[in-house]
Amino acid sequence: MSSSPAPRRAAKAVLTPLRLVALGFAAAIAVGTVLLLLPAATQVGKSTDLLGALFTATSAMCLTGLIVVDTPTHWSGAGQGVILALIQIGGFGIMTMASLVGLVLADRIGLRGRLNAAAELRTSGLGDVRSVVVGVVRTSLLIETAVAACLAGRFAVGYDEPLGRAVWLGIFHSVSAFNNAGFALFSDNMISFATDPWICVPLLVAVVLGGIGFPVLFEVARHVRGRTRRRWTLHTRLTVTVTAVLLVLGPALVLVLEWSNTLSERGVGGKLLVAAFQGIMPRTAGFNSIDYADADNATLLVTDVLMFIGGGSGGTAGGIKVTTFAILLFVIIAEVRGDRSVTVFDRRIDSRVQRQSLTVALVGVALVMVPVVVLLAATPFDLDVLLFEVVSAFATVGLSTGITAQLPGWGQLILVVLMYLGRIGSITLVSALAARERDRRYTFPTERPFIG
């Protein structure tokens, strides 16, 4: 007995724009690669090979921040401008992807499917998705401008940078922070400003706002302005709650683990600021104010976990997303308690959402473990640094122990593919799964294999 053709139509409606988005990202990376290969993109006396240009363009477009050449000394102003443009385009692209899919679904499937799509793809509902896209662009530019002004003022007043240079530094790092890219125009990234709150705090604010997701930002903004008295949606409550926990837990763990290591020469205030910076940046910005080559192995592992979880859906962060992590956590809690259903904040979680979360998490594990095994077998690097680098690429974070440039060419190509899949893969997978709802008119007999 055949199932209804509606799910197939819905899936086709979603997959078509998803293919376009994937091709759009690939095309932008190709254009960026060509532009970075131009002599004008590099400093006088420098040259860029194809792999270096491809790696940098992919890292910028996918909002990662991993580098194989030193950004401030290798790239000219024109080259840095190309990188900045790719970061901004990548940020807008990833933030509007769910809205684009929601628009297509709303146009081509029925009311029930539209409601499901609006819930599962994190769009605003049945309204005009184009207005959401405009809101995303407007909000992004507003936050980036405010942070850029703070940074530019600090660079000009506190570090005697010429006004033009200070403005450029402010704009570049603001866009890089809000889009969770992690590119910096200083050879040591942010280590020189590790204890400067006027630099670190604006960057942290931009990273958190960009990474928490626009559906959450818009809903919280409506509550703050008093435009709605309804309680937050489950998605917003989950995202805010898990984000708040990780914003405390991450810095606390870094503080404890690095207190007598990379933080040993800092005062108490400096320790707290650096720990906060490095506890928040793995979600998933990539700025660093410590040298991860000197970090404790336990810190690297904690950072791996934070990077893999990532930030909120519908934002610029990578990883499997905090909602995916939260759903799986509550599934475990429900199973341990013996509950027949998974409930979160007095709401029952649909079994399809549970399966989608498990699928995203396990696919993410596979995408991390396979490259790690390959690189571990064929390169001289240890497991801890290879795992760190691969997770950073998959979760589009950009933190590094410094081995990226030392990897063989094929190893760097693996990271290029990982950055691309990490940026668009999870959204493509979840969106496609959300559109495939097939109700069989029969069931098979139940049987329970041994577990554990």
N, C-alpha and C positions, 0 to 999 in steps of 0.2 A: 504494500500500500504506500503510495507516494505521499510525501509531505507537501504542505502548502508552498507555492512558489514565492510567497511574500518574503520569507527570509533570504531567498536567493537574490531577489530584486534589491532588498535592503543591503545585502552584502556587496552586491555589484555597485550600488549607489555610493557606498563608503569607499570601496577599494579604488574606484576611479580617481577621486580627488587625492587619496593617499598616494597613489602612484605619481600623480602630478607633483605633489609636495616633495616626494622622495627624489624625483627627477629634477625638481627645482633646486633642491639642496645640492645635488650632484653638479648641476649646471653652474651654480654660483661658485662652488669649489673649483670647478674647471676654469672659470673666468678669473677667479682670484689667483689661481696658480699661474696663469699666463701673465697677469699683471705683476706678480711678485718676481717673475723671471726677467722682467724688463730691467735694463741697467739703471734706470732712474729710481728703481725701488730699493737699491742698496747703497750703502755708504761708498764713498770713493775708495777704490782699491779692493772692494769686496765683490764677490760673485756668488750666485746661488745656483745649485744644481736642481734638476727637476724634482727629485725626492724631497729636498729641503723646502722648495716652494709648495709642493703638494701637501706635505705634512703641516706646514704653517697655515695654509689656506683652510685645510680641514679642521685644524685645531681652533682657528678663529670662527669659522662658520658654524661649527658644532659646539661652540662656547666652552671649550675645554681649557686651553691655556698651556698645554704641554708644548715645549719648544725644542728644536734641535740646533738653533742658532740663537745667539744673544740678541734679544729684540732691540735694545737701545743702541748697540754698537754695530749691528749688522745691517739693519734696515734704515733707510733714509726717511725723511719726513713723509715723502710720497708713499714709501712702503708701509710706514706706520699708519698712514691714512687708509691704505687698502685694508690693513688688518682691522682698523676701527670700523670701517664700513661693513666688512664681513661679520664682525661681532654684532653690529646693530641689525643687519639684515637677518642674521641667524636668530637673534632674540625675537624680533617681530614675527619671523616665520614660525618658530616653535610655539609662541604664545597664541597665535591665531589659528593654528592647525585644527584644534578641537572645534573652534567656532566654524571653520570651513566645513568640516565633516558634519557638524550639527545642522548647518544650513542645507546641505544636500539631503540629509535624512529627512528634515522637515518638509522638503519639497516633494519627496518621492515615496514616502511610506505613510501608513495610516496613523490615526491619532494615538493608538496604543504604542506603536513603534516610536512615534515622535516623543512621547512622554518618556519612554525607556531610554531613548537616545539622549534626551536632554539631561536625564539623571546620570547616565553612565558616562557620557562624554563631557560632562561638566560644563555644558553651555548654560545660558541663562533661562532657557525655557523655549516657548514657542514664539517669542518675539523676533525682531529683526536682528539676526546675528551680525549683520554689517555694522550696526550701531555699537555692538560689543567690540568689534575690531577697532572702530574709531576710538572707543573708550580706552582700549589697550594702548594704542599709540599715544593718545593724549596723556594718559597717566604716566607712561614710560618717560616721555619727554619732560614732564613736569618734575618727576623724581630725579631724573638724571641732571636736569638743570640746577636744581637745588643743591644736590651733592657736589656737582662740579663747581658751583660758586663757593661752597665751603672749602673745598680742597684748593682751588685756585687762590683764594685769599690766604690760606695757610702757607702755601708754597711761596707766595709773593712776600708776605710779611715775615714769616718765620724762617725762611731759608734763602731770602734775598734773590729769588728767581726773577728775571726780567718779566714784565707783565705779560708779554706774548707767550713766553715759555710757560709761565704759571697757568695761564688760561688753557693752553694745550694739555698740560699735565692734568689739570682738573677735569677737562672734558674726557680725555682718554681713560683715565682711571675710574671716572664716574660711570661711563658706559660699560667698561669692562666689569665693574663691580655689580651694577644692577642686572646685567645680563649673565652674571655668574661665570664670566670668562676667565678671569685670573691673569690676563696679560698685564705686564707692568713695563714701564719705561725706565726701570732701574735694574742694573745687572744683578743685584742681590734681592730683587723683588721688593719686599717691604721690610727687610731686616733692618735697614738704616732708620726706619721710622717705628720700630717695634714698640717703643715706649711713648710715642707721641699720640695722645688721645684725639687731637684735632685732625689727624690723618686716619687713624685706625677706626675711630667710632663712626664717622660718616661712611667709610667703606663697609663696615659691619651692617649699618642700617640699610644701605643700598642692597647688599647681598641678601639680607633677610626678606626685604620687601619684594625683591625680584624673584626669590626662590620660593616664597610661600604660595604663589599662584594667584592669578587674577580673579578667579571665581571667589576666592576667600577675601581678597582685598576689596572687591566690589561689594560683597555682602556686609563686611564689617563697616565699610564706609557708609552704606545705607543706614545701618543701625546708629552709627555715630551722628549722622545728620538727622536722625529721627524720622526717616521716610518709611520705616516699617517697624512694627512692634512684634512681628513674628519671631519666634526663637530661631537661632541659627540652624541651618540644615545640618544633617549628619556629617556631610563632607567637610563643612567648615569647622564643626566642633572637633572632629577627628584630627584634622590638619593642625588646628591651633593647639590642641592639647598635646599631641605628639611632638610638635615643633617646640612648644614650651619646655617639655621634658628634656628634649635633646639639647636645647640651648643652655640648659643648666648642667646636664649630665656630661656633655662633651667637654666643656671647659674645666669642669671639676676633675675629670679623669686626666686630662692633659696636665693640669696643675699638680696633681699628686705624682704622676709618673715622671714628669720632667723637672720637678722641684729641685733636685740635686744634680740635674744633668744640664740640659740646654738653658734652664732658667736660673742656674746656680749663681750667676754673677749679677742678677737683677735684684732690685729692691722689692719689697712686698707689693707695692703698687705696680711696678713693672711686671712682676710675675703674674699678677691678676690680669693685667691688660693683655699680655702675650698669650696667656692660657685661654682667655676669652676669644682672642683673635683666632688662635689655632684650633679651638674647640668648635668654632662656628664655621670657619672657612671650608671644611670638608663637605659642607652641604650647599652647593657644590661649586665654590668659587675658585679656589686654587691660588689665592694670594698666600704668601707665607712670610712670617716674621721670625721664624727659626729655620735653621738648616736641617732638613729632614735626614741628611746623610749622617748627622750626629745624634739623631733621636733614638730613644730606647726602642727595642723591638716590640715591647708591649704597647708603646705609643703608636707605632706603625700599625699594629693589629687593630687597635681601637679606631684609628683613623680609617683603616680599610672598611670597618663595619659602618662607620658614619658615612663614608663616601658611597658605599653600596646602597644604603637606605636612601640617601639623597634628600630632596626637598619636596615641595608640594606640587600637585598636579596642576597643569595649566600655567605654569610659570617657567622661569628660565633655568631651574635646577635640573640635574640629571638623576641618576640612580633609579631604583625600582619605585620610589616615591613613598612618603610617610604613610599614606593611606593604605597602600599595599602591605607595608610592614605591620600596621595596626590591625588590619583585618586578619592577617595570619596569626598575630599574637592573640587576638580574641578567639580565633578558632581553637587554638591550643588550650586556652583557659576554659572554653566551653567543653572541650573533650575531657580535660582533667576533672572538671566538676560533674561530668556525666549529663550535661544538658543536651536535649534533643535538637535545639536550635541555637544559633549564635546571635546574641543580642548585644548591642552597643548603644548606650545612652537611651534605653527604652525603645530601641528600634531593632527589628529582626533583620539580619543580613541575608539577602537572597543567596541560595546555594550557588547560582551562576557567578555571582560576584566573588564568592569564596574560591571557586575553581579558577576564575580569571586571575585572582591574586596569586594563587599557587603557581599557575602557569607562568606569569610574569617573573616571579621570583626564581623558579627553577630554570627558566630559559636564561635569566641573568647569571645564575650560577654556572651554567654550561658555557656561556660566552666568556666567562672569566677563567674557568678551570682549564679549558682546552688550550688557549694561548699560553697560560702559565706552564703547563706541562711541556708544550713544544719548546718554549724559550728556556725552560729549566734544563731540558735535555741537550740543547744545542748552543747554549751560551755559558760563560763562566760565572754568571751572577747567582747569588743565593736566593732562596725561596722568598724570604721576607721582602727584599727589594723588588723582585720581579712581580710578586703578588701586588705590592703597593702600586707599581707602575701600571699594571694591567687593569686593576680596579679603578685607578684614576682615569684611565682612558675610557673604559666602559661607562663609568658614571659621569663622564665629561667634567671632571673636577680640575685637573691640571697640576695638582701637587706632585712633586717628584723628589726622589732621592738623588737625582742628578745623573741617572744612567741612560736616559732617553737618547741623548746624542751619541752614546757609546754603543748602542745596539747596532747589529748589522742592518744593512738596508732592508732585507726581508723582514726583520723584526720590527723595524719602524713602519713598514707597510701593514703589518698585523695591527699595530696600534692605530693606523689610519682607518682601517676597516672597523676596528672596535669603536673608535670615536663616532664614526658615521652611524653604525648600528645602535650604539648607546644613545645617540641623540634622537633618531627617528624610529628606532626599532620598537621600543616599548609602547609608544603611542600608536604606531601602526598596528601592533599586535592587539592591544586592548580595544582599539576602535573596530578592528575587523571582528573580534570576538563579540563585541557588543551588538553588532549588526546580525550575527548568526544566532537566531533563536528558533530551534527546531523542536516541535512537540511530536514525539512519536505516539502513534495510536495503539502501541502495544509495549509491554515490558517483558524482560527476560526473568527467569527464575533467579532468586537471590541465593548467593553462596558466599561464605566468609572465609577467606584464606587466613592463615596464621600471620599475625603481626607481631614483630619483636621476638 
